[in-house]
Amino acid sequence: MKVLTLRLPDEIEKKIRIKAEIEHRTISEQIKKYISDGLISEEHPDLPLSFVKDTLEAKKEIEAGLGKEYKFGVID
């Protein structure tokens, strides 16, 4: 892993610091999350970010054995 130094305007740094605290992340983890979200958004510009994130979460749940097949017309 490389170390990268960023220069951010004070206002952006303060917002990142607040969000990181709320989400129980370090500043570095919060910046990584924002970069990841930005990359996902650029790769799927026609889809809402929340939809892409929910889809990726669902795939991980299937891989972990937590999913079950949907049966059309059947309500559980």
Secondary structure, 3 states (H helix, E strand, C coil): CCCCCCCCCHHHHHHHHHHHHHCCCCHHHHHHHHHHHHHHHHHCCCCCHHHHHHHHHHHHHHHCCCCCCCCCCCCC
